[in-house]
């Protein structure tokens, strides 16, 4: 990673590559200060990550 995190305007739970960039290596969701997202897009990111975890597309815990 080059140090920059994406600022998504639309997030889909099936876009696992984007969602992995928005979590840290432990699997925790990165906060708004680090991502630079607005509150609305951060809520969408959080919901998408949780939905992807429930659908078994992403792990609950990191490596």
BELTAUR-V892368 format. One record per backbone hydrogen bond with DSSP energy under -0.5 kcal/mol. NH is the residue of the N-H (numbers start at 1). CO is the residue of the C=O. Records with the same first field share a line. If there is no record, write none. Layout:
NH->CO + CO
This chain:
8->6
15->12
16->14
19->15
20->16
21->17
22->18 + 19
23->20
24->28
27->24
30->22
35->31
36->32
42->38
43->39
44->40
45->41
46->42
47->43
48->44
49->45
50->46
51->47
52->48
53->49
54->50
55->51
56->53
57->52
58->52
62->26
63->25
